[in-house]
Amino acid sequence: MAKQTPVQDDSPGIERFETLPRKILTVWLPLFVFCFVLLFPFYWMAITSVKPNHQLTNYRDYSPFWVVQPTLDHIRYLLFETSYPRWLWNTIIVAVASTFISLLASVFAAYAIERLRFRGSRVTGLLIFLAYLVPPSILFIPLAFIVYQVGIFDSRLALILTYPTFLIPFCTWLLMGYFRSIPYELEESALVDGATRWQILTRIVLPLAVPGLISAGIFAFTLSWNEFIYALTFISSSENKTIPVGVLTELVRGDIYEWGALMSGALLGSLPVVILYSFFVDYYVSSMTGAVKE
Amino acid sequence: MTSPDTLTPAAPRPSRWRRLVESRGGLGLLFMLPAAVFLLCFLTYPLGLGVWLGFTDTRIGRTGSFIGLENYQWLADDPVFWLSVFNTMLYTTVASVLKFGLGLWLALLLNRNLRFKNFFRAIILLPWVVPTVLSALAFWWIYDSQFSIISWVLMSLGIIDAPINFLGDPWNARWSVIAANVWRGIPFVAISLLAGLQTIPQSLNEAAAIDGATAWQRFTKVTLPLLTPIIAVVMTFSVLFTFTDFQLIYVLTRGGPVNATHLMATLSFQRAIPGGQLGEGAAIAVAMIPFLLAAILFSFFGLQRRKWQQGND
């Protein structure tokens, strides 16, 4: 398939005929509205997590949009009086382990499908794509059944083993695209020089596919960090929960919502992926659009 | 050529290993093995098991027996199930249309020659990167029945007198969860379509402009046809994710008030895990499959069309 490369064209083109006031009205104004709406929930999350309790719901005496005397009480409560650190630790272990397993399996699978071209490789590629389209919300009931029967119910292992079901198809699909862009000639000349397939994979293909590995890796990490329905179904004891499940099921008690603690829980749980994201924006974009485009 | 292997006495095992590794099919099979084992054990098998469970009366802690179509007959008479089907349709249709419209608009804005374009692109993706459950919690707080910030702003502007009961009233709740879903889905649609827009050369637009096409004509006659293949794929994914959505509803309403916002996925969870009726839950999940197949076929033909447009591979 011919690869479409983005047209690098930074010249203003016909846009130069537009007047500035018109551009402000048709471009900048909508753009700022979009950004405001898309970012406001995060601002609200952040400001709530540092508001003292008496300011939280007192909109008459304090402006709701700002905070006087910010406090770290909610975060302190979260870190020292709940199992939050434990959930954080669980989430990290599960995300790292399942990402690692998925990457390992996907590298081999993608290389086999794209380059070894064994009989049936095209069908396998298509099946992998179809597997990517199977949503967790129709799999969680039978998976819960299986996890229970295997005897790993309510353990991190249950998540580590089930997350690759949606990570492997995605990573394989993405890596197939990257492997496809590596010229055949490199491999052929290595073959002629007597390299084995293993050497070709580890010394030639993988070093060239590092951007693809990073894309797939951080994306898989984010997906497993964000996963909810499996973690909700397979985990029942507090000490094995992941952040999304723990925050929702343990911090919400009765009818009195501790919004400060809830929002700091949400904020702290989002920060790791946001930080990771901020370092690898371009990789994220390429993996997201890559999965759609190929 | 002497490799270390040929010097040692030829044992049958290494030689068979070598043959396996040196044949294309054998090595391909070996390389596919880890992924295949995972996907067969935890994807294909559960998928089949799910269909089977739908035909049984399995409960948590008790293996059930085959009861044929009883679950489905039971569901066909269950108004809550049909309500969830209606909600899923409404949720998917409205949210997808809005996501497409707003996402395309945002993509077109970002495709222009702007200062800080990369910065905008980066912050716009944030709602999509942050765990859904955690941003849904923020929405839960924003939709609070007493201290909602939206109600407060509207009240201080004098537009309404009493706080809006966002999640307590059936229709309010439906629109609120749709809004949250659109908020979360716009970045994916916008950034994917932006990637598609960037493959369209500006010169086409310029040529059309010189021929006297208005901006609207340029959009409908040049940009949109060239973008159609990617729109098909992006929207298939978007429909798929929206249709099978679980997290947002579970956090915001748990299907309430009085089942008014139950989607098929949340109803299936509700019946299977807290309710213990694994068989019935599985039947609801299986009932989602026809719609998913329709979406996948749609995507498949979208891809085909793209290939055809590019000429032969």
Interface residues (C-beta under 8 A of the other chain):
Chain A: M1 A2 Q4 T5 P6 V7 D9 D10 S11 P12 G13 I14 E15 V27 P30 L31 F34 C35 V37 L38 L39 P41 F42 W44 M45 T48 L56 T57 Y59 P64 I101 L104 A105 S106 F108 A109 Y111 A112 I113 L116 R117 F118 R119 S121 T124 I128 L130 A131 L133 V134 P135 P136 S137 I138 L139 F140 I141 P142 L143 A144 F145 I146 L161 T162 P164 T165 I168 P169 T172 G194 T196 R197 T222 W225 N226 F228 I229 L232 T233 I243 P244 V245 V247 L248 Y257 W259 L262 M263 G265 A266 L267 G269 S270 V273 V274 Y277 S278 V281 Y284 V285 M288 T289 V292 K293
Chain B: M1 V21 R24 G25 L27 G28 L29 F31 M32 L33 P34 A35 A36 F38 L39 F42 L43 Y45 P46 L47 L49 G50 L53 T58 L102 W105 L106 L109 L110 R112 N113 L114 N118 F120 R121 A122 I123 I124 L125 L126 P127 V129 V130 P131 T132 V133 L134 S135 L137 A138 F139 W141 I142 D144 Q146 F147 I149 W152 W183 I186 P187 F188 I191 S192 A195 G196 Q198 T199 I200 P201 Q202 N205 E206 A209 I230 V233 V234 F237 L240 F241 T244 D245 F246 Q247 Y250 V251 A265 S268 F269 A272 I273 L278 G281 A282 A285 V286 M288 I289 L292 A295 I296 S299 K307 Q310 D313
